[in-house]
Amino acid sequence: MGTLGCINDMMRRDKENRELRYRNRERMNETRNRLIEVKKRQSSRSSSETIKRMEKIAQQTLEREHLEQQSFFRGALFFILLVLGISVIVLLVIACFVA
């Protein structure tokens, strides 16, 4: 193939590549626009759902904190009573041996 054939081949490939790049750009724009539309639909729907969900989570957190405080108070009360009971028994035993 001569020089003229090489030049014609390069020009043909360049033209094909230009068309492919143009088609790829169009496809990327279509994909981008579809993703943006999906995101818009989800964000409008999810914003109200997110607020409701956050309120529900806050309510559940308050309930759990209240239950944890109650169980901690009960545990501390039980521990204090146990220590007092053991100390009373120890004092009675010591008082019996000393007297």
N, CA, C and O atoms as CSV, one atom per row, in Angstrom:
chain,resi,resn,atom,element,x,y,z
A,1,MET,N,N,0.853,-1.159,0.000
A,1,MET,CA,C,0.000,0.000,0.000
A,1,MET,C,C,0.903,1.227,0.000
A,1,MET,O,O,1.904,1.292,0.713
A,2,GLY,N,N,0.525,2.170,-0.801
A,2,GLY,CA,C,1.331,3.374,-0.910
A,2,GLY,C,C,0.965,4.393,0.144
A,2,GLY,O,O,0.117,4.158,1.006
A,3,THR,N,N,1.612,5.502,0.052
A,3,THR,CA,C,1.397,6.576,1.009
A,3,THR,C,C,-0.033,7.080,0.950
A,3,THR,O,O,-0.634,7.388,1.979
A,4,LEU,N,N,-0.572,7.162,-0.246
A,4,LEU,CA,C,-1.941,7.657,-0.406
A,4,LEU,C,C,-2.945,6.712,0.259
A,4,LEU,O,O,-3.916,7.162,0.867
A,5,GLY,N,N,-2.708,5.403,0.143
A,5,GLY,CA,C,-3.585,4.418,0.785
A,5,GLY,C,C,-3.549,4.523,2.304
A,5,GLY,O,O,-4.582,4.422,2.967
A,6,CYS,N,N,-2.358,4.725,2.847
A,6,CYS,CA,C,-2.208,4.870,4.314
A,6,CYS,C,C,-2.954,6.107,4.807
A,6,CYS,O,O,-3.624,6.077,5.838
A,7,ILE,N,N,-2.825,7.180,4.058
A,7,ILE,CA,C,-3.495,8.429,4.454
A,7,ILE,C,C,-5.006,8.253,4.406
A,7,ILE,O,O,-5.709,8.676,5.324
A,8,ASN,N,N,-5.520,7.621,3.323
A,8,ASN,CA,C,-6.962,7.371,3.226
A,8,ASN,C,C,-7.451,6.479,4.362
A,8,ASN,O,O,-8.522,6.715,4.921
A,9,ASP,N,N,-6.665,5.448,4.708
A,9,ASP,CA,C,-7.025,4.542,5.807
A,9,ASP,C,C,-7.061,5.302,7.137
A,9,ASP,O,O,-7.982,5.111,7.932
A,10,MET,N,N,-6.087,6.143,7.377
A,10,MET,CA,C,-6.054,6.923,8.618
A,10,MET,C,C,-7.240,7.875,8.693
A,10,MET,O,O,-7.829,8.044,9.761
A,11,MET,N,N,-7.595,8.495,7.580
A,11,MET,CA,C,-8.731,9.422,7.572
A,11,MET,C,C,-10.038,8.675,7.821
A,11,MET,O,O,-10.913,9.177,8.526
A,12,ARG,N,N,-10.178,7.473,7.244
A,12,ARG,CA,C,-11.392,6.671,7.461
A,12,ARG,C,C,-11.521,6.269,8.933
A,12,ARG,O,O,-12.592,6.392,9.527
A,13,ARG,N,N,-10.406,5.785,9.517
A,13,ARG,CA,C,-10.428,5.393,10.933
A,13,ARG,C,C,-10.709,6.590,11.842
A,13,ARG,O,O,-11.427,6.466,12.834
A,14,ASP,N,N,-10.148,7.735,11.506
A,14,ASP,CA,C,-10.400,8.939,12.292
A,14,ASP,C,C,-11.881,9.322,12.246
A,14,ASP,O,O,-12.455,9.711,13.263
A,15,LYS,N,N,-12.486,9.214,11.089
A,15,LYS,CA,C,-13.913,9.521,10.942
A,15,LYS,C,C,-14.758,8.530,11.748
A,15,LYS,O,O,-15.710,8.930,12.418
A,16,GLU,N,N,-14.415,7.238,11.685
A,16,GLU,CA,C,-15.146,6.227,12.466
A,16,GLU,C,C,-15.005,6.491,13.960
A,16,GLU,O,O,-15.975,6.391,14.711
A,17,ASN,N,N,-13.806,6.825,14.380
A,17,ASN,CA,C,-13.574,7.099,15.804
A,17,ASN,C,C,-14.360,8.316,16.272
A,17,ASN,O,O,-14.887,8.330,17.384
A,18,ARG,N,N,-14.439,9.346,15.417
A,18,ARG,CA,C,-15.223,10.520,15.764
A,18,ARG,C,C,-16.682,10.154,15.965
A,18,ARG,O,O,-17.311,10.599,16.925
A,19,GLU,N,N,-17.225,9.341,15.057
A,19,GLU,CA,C,-18.625,8.909,15.179
A,19,GLU,C,C,-18.832,8.068,16.437
A,19,GLU,O,O,-19.840,8.222,17.127
A,20,LEU,N,N,-17.886,7.181,16.738
A,20,LEU,CA,C,-17.993,6.362,17.956
A,20,LEU,C,C,-17.946,7.224,19.213
A,20,LEU,O,O,-18.705,6.997,20.155
A,21,ARG,N,N,-17.056,8.211,19.225
A,21,ARG,CA,C,-16.983,9.100,20.386
A,21,ARG,C,C,-18.282,9.877,20.564
A,21,ARG,O,O,-18.754,10.066,21.686
A,22,TYR,N,N,-18.857,10.326,19.451
A,22,TYR,CA,C,-20.121,11.058,19.507
A,22,TYR,C,C,-21.232,10.170,20.069
A,22,TYR,O,O,-21.998,10.602,20.930
A,23,ARG,N,N,-21.317,8.926,19.578
A,23,ARG,CA,C,-22.341,7.995,20.092
A,23,ARG,C,C,-22.124,7.689,21.567
A,23,ARG,O,O,-23.080,7.644,22.341
A,24,ASN,N,N,-20.881,7.481,21.955
A,24,ASN,CA,C,-20.581,7.210,23.372
A,24,ASN,C,C,-20.975,8.394,24.252
A,24,ASN,O,O,-21.516,8.211,25.342
A,25,ARG,N,N,-20.702,9.606,23.774
A,25,ARG,CA,C,-21.072,10.804,24.529
A,25,ARG,C,C,-22.585,10.888,24.697
A,25,ARG,O,O,-23.073,11.223,25.776
A,26,GLU,N,N,-23.334,10.582,23.625
A,26,GLU,CA,C,-24.798,10.595,23.711
A,26,GLU,C,C,-25.294,9.556,24.705
A,26,GLU,O,O,-26.179,9.838,25.512
A,27,ARG,N,N,-24.723,8.353,24.649
A,27,ARG,CA,C,-25.139,7.300,25.584
A,27,ARG,C,C,-24.836,7.687,27.027
A,27,ARG,O,O,-25.656,7.456,27.916
A,28,MET,N,N,-23.669,8.270,27.267
A,28,MET,CA,C,-23.313,8.697,28.619
A,28,MET,C,C,-24.268,9.778,29.122
A,28,MET,O,O,-24.657,9.769,30.290
A,29,ASN,N,N,-24.648,10.712,28.241
A,29,ASN,CA,C,-25.594,11.752,28.643
A,29,ASN,C,C,-26.961,11.159,28.952
A,29,ASN,O,O,-27.608,11.572,29.914
A,30,GLU,N,N,-27.417,10.187,28.144
A,30,GLU,CA,C,-28.698,9.535,28.413
A,30,GLU,C,C,-28.658,8.803,29.751
A,30,GLU,O,O,-29.596,8.901,30.542
A,31,THR,N,N,-27.590,8.080,30.003
A,31,THR,CA,C,-27.443,7.355,31.269
A,31,THR,C,C,-27.422,8.322,32.442
A,31,THR,O,O,-28.074,8.092,33.460
A,32,ARG,N,N,-26.664,9.408,32.291
A,32,ARG,CA,C,-26.585,10.418,33.351
A,32,ARG,C,C,-27.954,11.017,33.635
A,32,ARG,O,O,-28.335,11.180,34.794
A,33,ASN,N,N,-28.701,11.349,32.573
A,33,ASN,CA,C,-30.032,11.939,32.755
A,33,ASN,C,C,-30.977,10.957,33.430
A,33,ASN,O,O,-31.774,11.356,34.280
A,34,ARG,N,N,-30.902,9.661,33.063
A,34,ARG,CA,C,-31.750,8.659,33.724
A,34,ARG,C,C,-31.411,8.557,35.197
A,34,ARG,O,O,-32.311,8.484,36.033
A,35,LEU,N,N,-30.132,8.550,35.529
A,35,LEU,CA,C,-29.725,8.462,36.932
A,35,LEU,C,C,-30.170,9.683,37.722
A,35,LEU,O,O,-30.577,9.561,38.877
A,36,ILE,N,N,-30.094,10.853,37.110
A,36,ILE,CA,C,-30.536,12.073,37.780
A,36,ILE,C,C,-32.032,12.017,38.040
A,36,ILE,O,O,-32.485,12.404,39.117
A,37,GLU,N,N,-32.809,11.539,37.065
A,37,GLU,CA,C,-34.262,11.419,37.243
A,37,GLU,C,C,-34.595,10.442,38.369
A,37,GLU,O,O,-35.460,10.720,39.200
A,38,VAL,N,N,-33.918,9.310,38.395
A,38,VAL,CA,C,-34.158,8.327,39.452
A,38,VAL,C,C,-33.825,8.929,40.812
A,38,VAL,O,O,-34.565,8.753,41.780
A,39,LYS,N,N,-32.712,9.634,40.874
A,39,LYS,CA,C,-32.293,10.258,42.131
A,39,LYS,C,C,-33.299,11.309,42.583
A,39,LYS,O,O,-33.586,11.413,43.775
A,40,LYS,N,N,-33.841,12.091,41.646
A,40,LYS,CA,C,-34.840,13.107,41.995
A,40,LYS,C,C,-36.089,12.454,42.559
A,40,LYS,O,O,-36.645,12.916,43.556
A,41,ARG,N,N,-36.535,11.364,41.910
A,41,ARG,CA,C,-37.735,10.682,42.402
A,41,ARG,C,C,-37.493,10.098,43.784
A,41,ARG,O,O,-38.366,10.168,44.649
A,42,GLN,N,N,-36.318,9.522,43.999
A,42,GLN,CA,C,-36.015,8.928,45.295
A,42,GLN,C,C,-35.868,9.987,46.369
A,42,GLN,O,O,-36.328,9.790,47.494
A,43,SER,N,N,-35.241,11.098,46.049
A,43,SER,CA,C,-35.014,12.121,47.070
A,43,SER,C,C,-36.322,12.775,47.500
A,43,SER,O,O,-36.490,13.092,48.678
A,44,SER,N,N,-37.246,12.982,46.572
A,44,SER,CA,C,-38.514,13.589,46.958
A,44,SER,C,C,-39.323,12.633,47.826
A,44,SER,O,O,-40.023,13.057,48.746
A,45,ARG,N,N,-39.224,11.356,47.532
A,45,ARG,CA,C,-39.942,10.368,48.314
A,45,ARG,C,C,-39.237,10.110,49.639
A,45,ARG,O,O,-39.886,9.994,50.679
A,46,SER,N,N,-37.925,10.022,49.603
A,46,SER,CA,C,-37.188,9.624,50.788
A,46,SER,C,C,-37.065,10.737,51.818
A,46,SER,O,O,-36.801,10.453,52.987
A,47,SER,N,N,-37.250,12.000,51.424
A,47,SER,CA,C,-37.107,13.070,52.406
A,47,SER,C,C,-38.203,12.979,53.463
A,47,SER,O,O,-37.923,13.148,54.650
A,48,SER,N,N,-39.437,12.716,53.059
A,48,SER,CA,C,-40.500,12.576,54.047
A,48,SER,C,C,-40.344,11.276,54.826
A,48,SER,O,O,-40.623,11.230,56.024
A,49,GLU,N,N,-39.898,10.215,54.146
A,49,GLU,CA,C,-39.678,8.952,54.836
A,49,GLU,C,C,-38.530,9.081,55.830
A,49,GLU,O,O,-38.576,8.498,56.913
A,50,THR,N,N,-37.521,9.828,55.474
A,50,THR,CA,C,-36.370,9.998,56.347
A,50,THR,C,C,-36.774,10.741,57.618
A,50,THR,O,O,-36.320,10.382,58.704
A,51,ILE,N,N,-37.602,11.748,57.507
A,51,ILE,CA,C,-38.041,12.498,58.686
A,51,ILE,C,C,-38.849,11.591,59.603
A,51,ILE,O,O,-38.640,11.586,60.816
A,52,LYS,N,N,-39.770,10.824,59.029
A,52,LYS,CA,C,-40.556,9.899,59.844
A,52,LYS,C,C,-39.660,8.860,60.497
A,52,LYS,O,O,-39.838,8.510,61.664
A,53,ARG,N,N,-38.699,8.378,59.732
A,53,ARG,CA,C,-37.793,7.356,60.250
A,53,ARG,C,C,-36.943,7.917,61.383
A,53,ARG,O,O,-36.734,7.245,62.393
A,54,MET,N,N,-36.451,9.147,61.222
A,54,MET,CA,C,-35.641,9.760,62.273
A,54,MET,C,C,-36.451,9.986,63.541
A,54,MET,O,O,-35.941,9.792,64.645
A,55,GLU,N,N,-37.715,10.396,63.395
A,55,GLU,CA,C,-38.577,10.570,64.564
A,55,GLU,C,C,-38.796,9.236,65.269
A,55,GLU,O,O,-38.786,9.165,66.498
A,56,LYS,N,N,-38.992,8.191,64.492
A,56,LYS,CA,C,-39.194,6.859,65.072
A,56,LYS,C,C,-37.933,6.396,65.804
A,56,LYS,O,O,-38.018,5.828,66.894
A,57,ILE,N,N,-36.778,6.635,65.213
A,57,ILE,CA,C,-35.513,6.252,65.843
A,57,ILE,C,C,-35.305,7.038,67.137
A,57,ILE,O,O,-34.857,6.477,68.137
A,58,ALA,N,N,-35.627,8.325,67.123
A,58,ALA,CA,C,-35.480,9.149,68.333
A,58,ALA,C,C,-36.402,8.640,69.448
A,58,ALA,O,O,-36.002,8.573,70.610
A,59,GLN,N,N,-37.636,8.283,69.082
A,59,GLN,CA,C,-38.579,7.756,70.070
A,59,GLN,C,C,-38.071,6.434,70.649
A,59,GLN,O,O,-38.130,6.227,71.861
A,60,GLN,N,N,-37.576,5.546,69.796
A,60,GLN,CA,C,-37.053,4.266,70.269
A,60,GLN,C,C,-35.824,4.461,71.156
A,60,GLN,O,O,-35.631,3.728,72.126
A,61,THR,N,N,-35.005,5.437,70.825
A,61,THR,CA,C,-33.819,5.719,71.634
A,61,THR,C,C,-34.222,6.198,73.019
A,61,THR,O,O,-33.639,5.768,74.014
A,62,LEU,N,N,-35.201,7.071,73.097
A,62,LEU,CA,C,-35.679,7.541,74.410
A,62,LEU,C,C,-36.237,6.390,75.235
A,62,LEU,O,O,-35.980,6.302,76.435
A,63,GLU,N,N,-37.002,5.505,74.593
A,63,GLU,CA,C,-37.555,4.355,75.308
A,63,GLU,C,C,-36.445,3.453,75.840
A,63,GLU,O,O,-36.501,3.003,76.985
A,64,ARG,N,N,-35.441,3.190,75.010
A,64,ARG,CA,C,-34.324,2.344,75.450
A,64,ARG,C,C,-33.551,2.981,76.590
A,64,ARG,O,O,-33.173,2.299,77.543
A,65,GLU,N,N,-33.311,4.294,76.499
A,65,GLU,CA,C,-32.601,4.980,77.580
A,65,GLU,C,C,-33.378,4.883,78.883
A,65,GLU,O,O,-32.789,4.675,79.944
A,66,HIS,N,N,-34.690,5.033,78.811
A,66,HIS,CA,C,-35.525,4.931,80.012
A,66,HIS,C,C,-35.433,3.524,80.602
A,66,HIS,O,O,-35.286,3.369,81.815
A,67,LEU,N,N,-35.518,2.505,79.756
A,67,LEU,CA,C,-35.418,1.126,80.245
A,67,LEU,C,C,-34.036,0.842,80.835
A,67,LEU,O,O,-33.925,0.143,81.843
A,68,GLU,N,N,-32.984,1.380,80.214
A,68,GLU,CA,C,-31.628,1.193,80.735
A,68,GLU,C,C,-31.468,1.867,82.091
A,68,GLU,O,O,-30.831,1.310,82.985
A,69,GLN,N,N,-32.040,3.064,82.257
A,69,GLN,CA,C,-31.958,3.759,83.540
A,69,GLN,C,C,-32.680,2.966,84.618
A,69,GLN,O,O,-32.190,2.861,85.743
A,70,GLN,N,N,-33.842,2.407,84.287
A,70,GLN,CA,C,-34.581,1.611,85.257
A,70,GLN,C,C,-33.793,0.375,85.668
A,70,GLN,O,O,-33.703,0.055,86.853
A,71,SER,N,N,-33.217,-0.326,84.675
A,71,SER,CA,C,-32.474,-1.541,85.012
A,71,SER,C,C,-31.211,-1.208,85.800
A,71,SER,O,O,-30.831,-1.969,86.691
A,72,PHE,N,N,-30.552,-0.091,85.495
A,72,PHE,CA,C,-29.377,0.317,86.249
A,72,PHE,C,C,-29.755,0.634,87.693
A,72,PHE,O,O,-29.052,0.239,88.623
A,73,PHE,N,N,-30.865,1.348,87.879
A,73,PHE,CA,C,-31.312,1.677,89.237
A,73,PHE,C,C,-31.626,0.407,90.026
A,73,PHE,O,O,-31.243,0.282,91.189
A,74,ARG,N,N,-32.321,-0.529,89.390
A,74,ARG,CA,C,-32.636,-1.792,90.067
A,74,ARG,C,C,-31.372,-2.568,90.424
A,74,ARG,O,O,-31.263,-3.119,91.519
A,75,GLY,N,N,-30.413,-2.608,89.491
A,75,GLY,CA,C,-29.158,-3.311,89.759
A,75,GLY,C,C,-28.383,-2.663,90.889
A,75,GLY,O,O,-27.852,-3.353,91.759
A,76,ALA,N,N,-28.316,-1.335,90.880
A,76,ALA,CA,C,-27.596,-0.632,91.942
A,76,ALA,C,C,-28.282,-0.841,93.288
A,76,ALA,O,O,-27.611,-1.056,94.297
A,77,LEU,N,N,-29.600,-0.779,93.312
A,77,LEU,CA,C,-30.349,-1.004,94.555
A,77,LEU,C,C,-30.117,-2.417,95.081
A,77,LEU,O,O,-29.915,-2.609,96.279
A,78,PHE,N,N,-30.147,-3.401,94.191
A,78,PHE,CA,C,-29.901,-4.790,94.584
A,78,PHE,C,C,-28.494,-4.947,95.149
A,78,PHE,O,O,-28.305,-5.617,96.164
A,79,PHE,N,N,-27.511,-4.337,94.504
A,79,PHE,CA,C,-26.126,-4.424,94.972
A,79,PHE,C,C,-25.963,-3.784,96.342
A,79,PHE,O,O,-25.295,-4.345,97.211
A,80,ILE,N,N,-26.564,-2.619,96.544
A,80,ILE,CA,C,-26.467,-1.930,97.838
A,80,ILE,C,C,-27.119,-2.765,98.938
A,80,ILE,O,O,-26.560,-2.918,100.024
A,81,LEU,N,N,-28.304,-3.303,98.649
A,81,LEU,CA,C,-28.970,-4.147,99.642
A,81,LEU,C,C,-28.167,-5.409,99.942
A,81,LEU,O,O,-28.115,-5.847,101.092
A,82,LEU,N,N,-27.550,-5.992,98.939
A,82,LEU,CA,C,-26.728,-7.185,99.143
A,82,LEU,C,C,-25.523,-6.864,100.027
A,82,LEU,O,O,-25.201,-7.624,100.941
A,83,VAL,N,N,-24.850,-5.728,99.753
A,83,VAL,CA,C,-23.691,-5.326,100.557
A,83,VAL,C,C,-24.125,-5.029,101.987
A,83,VAL,O,O,-23.437,-5.417,102.931
A,84,LEU,N,N,-25.249,-4.349,102.161
A,84,LEU,CA,C,-25.745,-4.070,103.521
A,84,LEU,C,C,-26.098,-5.364,104.255
A,84,LEU,O,O,-25.786,-5.515,105.436
A,85,GLY,N,N,-26.740,-6.286,103.563
A,85,GLY,CA,C,-27.095,-7.566,104.191
A,85,GLY,C,C,-25.865,-8.346,104.607
A,85,GLY,O,O,-25.824,-8.907,105.703
A,86,ILE,N,N,-24.868,-8.388,103.750
A,86,ILE,CA,C,-23.637,-9.112,104.088
A,86,ILE,C,C,-22.911,-8.422,105.237
A,86,ILE,O,O,-22.379,-9.090,106.124
A,87,SER,N,N,-22.886,-7.096,105.229
A,87,SER,CA,C,-22.204,-6.385,106.326
A,87,SER,C,C,-22.940,-6.582,107.656
A,87,SER,O,O,-22.301,-6.696,108.702
A,88,VAL,N,N,-24.267,-6.623,107.624
A,88,VAL,CA,C,-25.023,-6.874,108.863
A,88,VAL,C,C,-24.718,-8.274,109.378
A,88,VAL,O,O,-24.518,-8.462,110.578
A,89,ILE,N,N,-24.681,-9.255,108.486
A,89,ILE,CA,C,-24.369,-10.629,108.896
A,89,ILE,C,C,-22.964,-10.706,109.464
A,89,ILE,O,O,-22.744,-11.361,110.483
A,90,VAL,N,N,-22.004,-10.040,108.813
A,90,VAL,CA,C,-20.619,-10.046,109.313
A,90,VAL,C,C,-20.552,-9.377,110.684
A,90,VAL,O,O,-19.865,-9.873,111.577
A,91,LEU,N,N,-21.250,-8.264,110.861
A,91,LEU,CA,C,-21.253,-7.590,112.168
A,91,LEU,C,C,-21.890,-8.470,113.248
A,91,LEU,O,O,-21.407,-8.497,114.380
A,92,LEU,N,N,-22.955,-9.180,112.920
A,92,LEU,CA,C,-23.577,-10.078,113.897
A,92,LEU,C,C,-22.645,-11.222,114.279
A,92,LEU,O,O,-22.569,-11.610,115.445
A,93,VAL,N,N,-21.938,-11.758,113.288
A,93,VAL,CA,C,-21.000,-12.852,113.564
A,93,VAL,C,C,-19.865,-12.338,114.437
A,93,VAL,O,O,-19.467,-13.018,115.383
A,94,ILE,N,N,-19.343,-11.172,114.149
A,94,ILE,CA,C,-18.262,-10.589,114.940
A,94,ILE,C,C,-18.768,-10.285,116.350
A,94,ILE,O,O,-18.047,-10.512,117.322
A,95,ALA,N,N,-19.999,-9.774,116.477
A,95,ALA,CA,C,-20.557,-9.449,117.790
A,95,ALA,C,C,-20.760,-10.724,118.620
A,95,ALA,O,O,-20.581,-10.703,119.838
A,96,CYS,N,N,-21.130,-11.825,117.968
A,96,CYS,CA,C,-21.310,-13.099,118.699
A,96,CYS,C,C,-19.983,-13.641,119.202
A,96,CYS,O,O,-19.918,-14.170,120.312
A,97,PHE,N,N,-18.923,-13.523,118.412
A,97,PHE,CA,C,-17.623,-14.057,118.828
A,97,PHE,C,C,-16.957,-13.156,119.860
A,97,PHE,O,O,-16.218,-13.656,120.707
A,98,VAL,N,N,-17.184,-11.887,119.823
A,98,VAL,CA,C,-16.559,-10.956,120.755
A,98,VAL,C,C,-17.264,-11.023,122.108
A,98,VAL,O,O,-16.613,-10.908,123.146
A,99,ALA,N,N,-18.552,-11.204,122.111
A,99,ALA,CA,C,-19.296,-11.176,123.367
A,99,ALA,C,C,-19.213,-12.445,124.118
A,99,ALA,O,O,-19.794,-12.563,125.197
